Amino acid sequence: MKMNSFFWGGLVFLIGFMMWVEYSLPRSFVWDPTFGARDKQPFGCAVFDDLLSHSLRQGYEVTDETLYLLSLDEVPSRNILSVSKRLDLTPTDFEALMRLLEAGDHVLLAASRFSGILTDTFALQASYEYYDYDELARQVINRPSRDTLVWAGPFAGESFDFYSAFRGVDFTRYDSLFVPVVVPEEELMISGVRCAAVIRAQIGQGELILLTMPLLFTNYGMLDRDNSDQIFRLLSLMGDRPFVRTEAYAREAKENDTPLRYFLSHPPLRWALYMTMLVLLLFMIFTARRRQRVIPVMKQPVNKRMEFTELIGTLYFRRRDHAGLVRKKYIFFAETLRRVIQVDVEDQSQYFQTVDRMAGKTGIGTEKISALLTKLHRVYTEEVSLTDEEMKQYIDEMNEIINHLYI
């Protein structure tokens, strides 16, 4: 039990020490764009959401609802913002987007890649579609050169600098409904269309703004030079309305990056995965215990011969069977002589040789030994009665001979 206590105590101490060391180590940044409201890593949106929630008088909210669910809310016109790595709207969400625009909502969609029904409907085409976020992290850490963008609509002529890695793509083709808002500093024309990083279109009573630099809204983008001023300029295009930022499409992009996305996307497979992990955990817990029974501690046997002898002697003494007690002592006396000096006092044919050998080994006279053996032989072979004094005398004389054997 004490060893188990030491083991578990040491294990708890080791785990606590490892947790303390891990907590004391310098924090490493995770350069994975999550655009999460609570993510304080470089490419989360904690700073952006916190700043807007405290600075917009009309209100600011972060939700997980898709465009379809937002279209079901019976609320006055508002500004809707979505920031994600990739935006691929389903037909249902696209129809909801069009209803929101027709109803007067202003929608800003920021992504490094647009695909699906949105690009087909509005004839969107980007300069390139591959966006390497690992390379982006290396560029940001190594302090790369900066690019310059120019305002083409409101604030025309004004420019701002930002990391070139933030500029994932440019729109090289878009529907005539759209007009460029932010364009590269150099005049780029492809097939008669001016390349742009931000475009806007009036649709119904609302307005749709598409932006190819979602990292501007992240913590790193907000804290980099004057990016925050340019972000508020972009948001000012949407008008003075309550703001709602949906994380539905950012969360979907994050889930699609997981190796187990197929299992997690199907409830039966997801529960099967959870049950498998639970069974493995239980297996590890129970098989970690010892399979055999605990081996009990065996104490060294205690020598009870003296207690047994005293008990037998007490029984004989209480029964007043003095002759029987002398007989027991005589058996022990004969066995001791046989073992130590190799004589057999019970063998009457060698009686005199036995007496002489005992006398020579003990130094006691042959007359005394012969008289004792004669009396003991009579007690051992015949039914006689002995008094207390006779019993003590016989036993004392036998003990005297035994004691002289070891001198």
C-alpha positions in Angstrom: 0.0 0.0 0.0 2.9 2.4 0.8 4.6 1.6 -2.5 1.3 2.4 -4.3 1.0 5.7 -2.5 4.6 6.6 -3.5 3.9 5.6 -7.1 0.7 7.6 -7.5 2.2 10.6 -5.6 5.3 10.6 -7.9 3.1 10.3 -11.0 0.9 13.3 -9.9 4.1 15.3 -9.2 5.6 14.4 -12.5 2.4 15.4 -14.4 2.2 18.7 -12.5 5.9 19.4 -13.1 5.4 18.8 -16.9 2.3 21.0 -17.0 4.3 23.8 -15.2 7.2 23.5 -17.6 4.8 23.5 -20.6 3.0 26.5 -19.2 6.4 28.3 -18.6 7.7 27.7 -22.1 7.4 30.6 -24.7 4.2 30.4 -26.6 4.5 29.5 -30.3 2.3 31.1 -32.8 -0.1 29.0 -34.9 -0.3 30.5 -38.4 -3.5 28.7 -39.4 -6.2 31.1 -40.6 -9.2 30.3 -38.5 -10.9 33.7 -38.5 -12.3 32.7 -35.1 -13.9 35.3 -32.8 -12.0 33.8 -29.8 -8.8 33.0 -31.6 -5.9 35.2 -30.4 -3.4 33.7 -32.8 -2.1 35.9 -35.7 -4.8 34.8 -38.1 -7.8 34.8 -35.8 -10.3 37.6 -35.6 -10.4 38.3 -31.8 -9.0 41.8 -32.2 -11.3 42.7 -35.1 -14.4 41.5 -33.3 -13.5 43.1 -30.0 -12.8 46.4 -31.6 -16.0 46.5 -33.7 -18.2 45.4 -30.7 -16.9 48.4 -28.7 -16.8 51.0 -31.5 -19.9 50.5 -33.6 -22.9 52.4 -32.1 -25.4 50.5 -34.2 -24.3 47.2 -32.8 -22.1 44.3 -33.7 -22.7 40.5 -33.5 -20.8 37.3 -34.3 -23.0 34.3 -35.3 -22.7 30.8 -36.7 -25.8 31.2 -38.9 -25.5 30.7 -42.6 -26.9 33.2 -45.1 -30.0 31.0 -45.4 -30.7 31.2 -41.7 -30.0 34.9 -41.7 -32.5 35.4 -44.5 -35.2 33.9 -42.2 -34.7 36.5 -39.5 -37.3 39.2 -39.7 -35.1 42.2 -38.9 -34.5 45.6 -40.6 -31.7 45.9 -43.1 -28.2 45.3 -41.8 -24.6 44.7 -42.8 -23.5 41.1 -43.2 -19.9 40.2 -43.2 -18.2 36.8 -43.9 -14.5 36.2 -43.7 -13.1 32.8 -44.8 -10.3 31.1 -46.7 -12.6 29.8 -49.4 -16.2 30.6 -50.2 -18.3 28.1 -52.1 -22.0 28.9 -51.6 -24.6 26.2 -52.0 -27.6 27.0 -54.2 -29.7 27.5 -51.1 -27.3 30.0 -49.6 -26.9 31.8 -52.9 -30.6 32.2 -53.2 -30.7 33.5 -49.6 -27.9 35.9 -50.5 -30.0 37.3 -53.4 -33.0 37.7 -51.1 -31.0 39.5 -48.5 -29.7 41.9 -51.2 -33.1 42.4 -52.7 -34.4 43.3 -49.2 -31.8 46.0 -48.7 -29.0 44.2 -46.8 -25.4 45.0 -47.6 -23.2 42.0 -47.7 -19.4 41.9 -47.7 -17.8 38.5 -48.6 -14.0 38.3 -48.0 -12.2 35.1 -49.2 -8.9 34.2 -50.8 -10.8 32.0 -53.3 -14.4 32.1 -54.7 -15.9 29.2 -56.4 -19.1 27.5 -57.3 -22.4 29.2 -58.1 -21.1 32.6 -57.0 -18.3 32.7 -59.6 -20.5 31.2 -62.3 -23.3 33.7 -61.8 -21.1 36.8 -61.6 -18.4 35.6 -64.0 -15.7 35.9 -61.4 -12.1 35.0 -62.3 -9.0 35.5 -60.2 -5.4 35.9 -61.2 -4.5 32.5 -59.6 -6.4 30.3 -57.3 -3.7 28.6 -55.2 -3.0 30.3 -51.8 -0.2 28.9 -49.8 -0.7 29.8 -46.1 2.5 28.1 -45.0 4.5 30.3 -47.4 2.4 33.2 -46.1 3.5 32.5 -42.5 7.2 32.4 -43.6 6.8 35.6 -45.5 5.2 37.4 -42.6 7.9 36.2 -40.1 10.7 37.2 -42.5 9.3 40.7 -43.0 8.8 40.7 -46.7 8.4 43.7 -49.0 5.1 45.5 -49.0 2.7 46.2 -51.9 0.6 49.3 -52.4 -3.2 49.4 -53.2 -5.0 52.4 -54.5 -8.6 53.4 -53.9 -10.5 53.7 -57.2 -14.0 54.6 -55.9 -14.5 56.5 -52.7 -11.3 58.0 -51.3 -10.0 57.9 -54.9 -6.3 58.4 -55.3 -5.4 57.5 -51.7 -3.2 54.5 -51.2 -2.1 52.2 -48.4 0.7 49.6 -48.0 0.4 46.1 -46.7 2.3 42.8 -46.8 2.3 41.3 -50.3 1.5 37.9 -48.8 -1.9 39.3 -47.7 -2.9 39.9 -51.3 -3.8 36.4 -52.3 -5.5 37.1 -55.6 -6.9 39.8 -57.8 -10.1 39.7 -59.7 -9.2 39.6 -63.4 -12.7 39.2 -64.7 -16.1 40.1 -63.2 -19.6 41.0 -64.2 -20.4 44.4 -65.5 -22.6 45.0 -62.5 -19.4 45.3 -60.4 -17.1 48.3 -60.2 -13.6 48.3 -58.8 -13.1 49.8 -55.4 -9.5 49.0 -54.5 -7.0 48.2 -57.3 -3.2 47.6 -57.6 -1.0 50.7 -57.8 0.1 49.7 -61.3 -2.6 49.9 -64.0 -3.4 46.3 -64.9 -5.9 45.5 -67.6 -6.8 42.0 -68.7 -9.3 41.6 -71.6 -10.4 45.2 -71.1 -11.2 44.6 -67.4 -9.2 46.4 -64.7 -7.8 44.1 -62.1 -9.1 44.8 -58.6 -8.8 43.5 -55.0 -12.2 44.8 -54.0 -15.3 45.1 -56.2 -18.9 46.2 -55.4 -22.2 45.9 -57.1 -25.7 47.3 -56.5 -28.2 44.5 -56.4 -31.8 45.2 -55.6 -32.0 47.5 -52.6 -28.7 46.2 -51.2 -25.1 46.0 -52.2 -22.6 43.2 -52.6 -18.9 43.7 -51.9 -16.3 41.1 -52.7 -12.8 41.2 -51.3 -9.9 38.9 -52.0 -7.8 39.8 -48.9 -9.5 38.1 -45.9 -6.3 38.3 -43.8 -6.8 42.1 -43.4 -9.5 41.3 -40.8 -7.2 39.1 -38.7 -5.3 40.0 -35.6 -2.1 40.4 -37.5 -3.8 42.5 -40.2 -5.6 44.8 -37.7 -2.3 45.5 -35.8 -0.2 46.1 -38.8 0.4 49.8 -39.5 -2.6 51.6 -40.9 -4.6 48.5 -42.0 -7.2 49.2 -39.4 -8.0 52.6 -41.0 -8.4 51.0 -44.4 -10.7 48.3 -42.9 -12.9 50.9 -41.4 -13.0 52.6 -44.8 -14.2 49.4 -46.4 -16.8 48.9 -43.7 -18.0 52.5 -44.1 -19.0 51.6 -47.7 -21.8 49.4 -46.2 -23.5 52.3 -44.5 -24.7 52.9 -40.9 -26.5 49.7 -40.0 -26.1 46.9 -37.4 -23.3 44.6 -38.3 -23.5 40.8 -38.3 -20.4 38.6 -38.9 -21.1 35.0 -39.7 -18.5 32.3 -39.0 -20.4 29.6 -40.7 -18.2 29.5 -43.8 -14.9 30.0 -41.9 -15.9 27.0 -39.7 -16.7 24.9 -42.7 -13.4 25.6 -44.3 -11.6 24.7 -41.1 -13.5 21.4 -40.8 -12.7 20.6 -44.4 -9.0 20.8 -43.6 -9.2 18.0 -41.0 -8.0 14.5 -42.0 -11.2 12.9 -40.5 -13.6 15.4 -42.2 -15.4 12.5 -44.0 -16.1 10.7 -40.7 -17.0 13.9 -38.9 -19.4 15.0 -41.6 -21.6 11.8 -41.2 -23.4 11.4 -37.8 -23.2 7.5 -37.8 -19.5 7.5 -38.6 -18.8 10.3 -36.2 -20.4 8.4 -33.3 -18.6 5.2 -34.4 -15.3 7.2 -34.2 -16.2 8.5 -30.7 -17.2 5.0 -29.5 -13.9 3.6 -30.8 -11.9 6.2 -29.0 -13.9 5.6 -25.8 -13.3 1.8 -26.0 -9.6 2.3 -26.6 -9.4 4.6 -23.6 -11.2 2.1 -21.4 -9.0 -0.7 -22.7 -5.9 1.3 -21.8 -7.2 2.1 -18.3 -8.2 -1.5 -17.4 -5.3 -3.3 -19.0 -2.8 -1.0 -17.3 -3.8 -2.6 -14.0 -2.2 -5.9 -12.9 -3.9 -8.9 -14.3 -2.9 -11.3 -11.4 -4.1 -11.2 -7.9 -2.0 -9.3 -5.4 0.6 -11.6 -3.8 0.1 -11.4 0.0 3.1 -10.7 2.2 4.0 -14.0 3.9 5.4 -13.5 7.4 8.2 -15.7 8.7 6.7 -18.6 10.7 7.0 -18.2 14.4 8.7 -20.9 16.5 5.9 -22.3 18.7 7.7 -25.3 20.0 8.4 -23.9 23.4 4.8 -22.8 23.8 3.7 -26.2 22.7 6.0 -27.9 25.2 4.9 -25.7 28.0 1.3 -26.5 27.1 1.8 -30.3 27.1 3.8 -30.1 30.3 1.0 -28.1 32.0 -1.6 -30.6 30.9 0.4 -33.5 32.4 1.1 -31.6 35.6 -2.5 -30.8 36.2 -3.5 -34.4 35.6 -0.8 -35.4 38.2 0.7 -37.8 35.6 4.2 -37.4 36.7 5.4 -40.7 35.3 4.0 -39.8 31.8 5.8 -36.5 31.9 9.1 -38.3 32.8 8.5 -40.7 29.9 8.2 -37.8 27.4 11.4 -36.3 28.8 13.1 -39.7 28.6 12.2 -40.0 24.9 13.8 -36.6 24.2 16.8 -37.6 26.4 17.4 -40.8 24.5 17.1 -39.0 21.1 19.6 -36.4 22.2 22.1 -39.0 23.3 21.6 -40.9 20.0 22.2 -37.8 18.0 25.1 -36.3 19.9 27.2 -39.2 21.1 25.7 -42.0 19.0 24.6 -44.2 22.0 21.2 -45.9 22.4 20.2 -46.1 26.0 17.2 -48.3 25.1 19.5 -51.0 23.8 20.1 -53.2 27.0 22.5 -55.5 25.2 25.2 -52.7 25.2 24.3 -51.3 28.5 27.8 -51.1 30.0 29.4 -49.7 26.9 26.6 -47.0 26.9 27.3 -46.1 30.5 31.0 -45.9 29.9 30.6 -43.7 26.8 28.2 -41.3 28.6 30.6 -41.1 31.6 33.5 -40.3 29.3 31.6 -37.6 27.4 30.0 -35.9 30.4 32.5 -36.5 33.2 29.8 -37.8 35.5 30.5 -41.1 37.5 29.4 -44.4 36.0 27.6 -45.3 39.2 25.4 -42.2 39.1 24.6 -42.7 35.4 23.9 -46.4 35.8 21.5 -45.7 38.7 19.7 -43.0 36.7 19.3 -45.2 33.6 18.0 -48.1 35.7 15.3 -46.0 37.3 14.4 -44.3 34.0 14.1 -47.7 32.3 11.7 -48.9 35.0 9.5 -45.8 34.7 9.5 -46.1 30.9 8.6 -49.8 30.8 6.4 -50.2 33.9 3.3 -48.6 35.3 4.6 -46.7 38.3 3.6 -43.6 40.3 5.9 -40.7 41.0 5.8 -37.9 43.4 6.5 -34.3 42.5 10.0 -34.5 44.1 10.8 -37.7 42.2 9.7 -36.2 38.9 11.8 -33.1 39.4 14.8 -35.2 40.4 14.6 -37.4 37.3 14.2 -34.4 35.0 17.0 -32.5 36.6 19.4 -35.4 36.4 18.6 -35.9 32.7 19.1 -32.1 32.1 22.4 -32.3 33.8 23.7 -35.1 31.5 22.4 -33.2 28.4 24.1 -30.0 29.5 27.4 -31.8 30.1 27.3 -33.1 26.5 27.9 -29.6 25.1 30.7 -28.5 27.4 
